[in-house]
Amino acid sequence: MKWIDAEDIGIALAEKFPNVDPLTIRFTDLRERVLALDGFDDDPKASNEPKLEAIQMAWHEEWEDAQ
């Protein structure tokens, strides 16, 4: 996965952290969680606010569907 794969990352985060409301996570923490995902293989320096926001929204969508 790369930073631009927001939907795939969102799904992976929802599976790994099912009890975490993504909207309560700071972008710095979100970035660290993404970097720790199995299958994530991108330059850590390539993250930015729009990419993290897209990931957070994709994760939130998955999280809401599971509630």
ABEGO torsion letter per residue (X at the ends): XBAABAAAAAAAAAAABAABBAAABBAAAAAAAAAABBGBBBBAAABBAAAAAAAAAAAAAAAAAAX
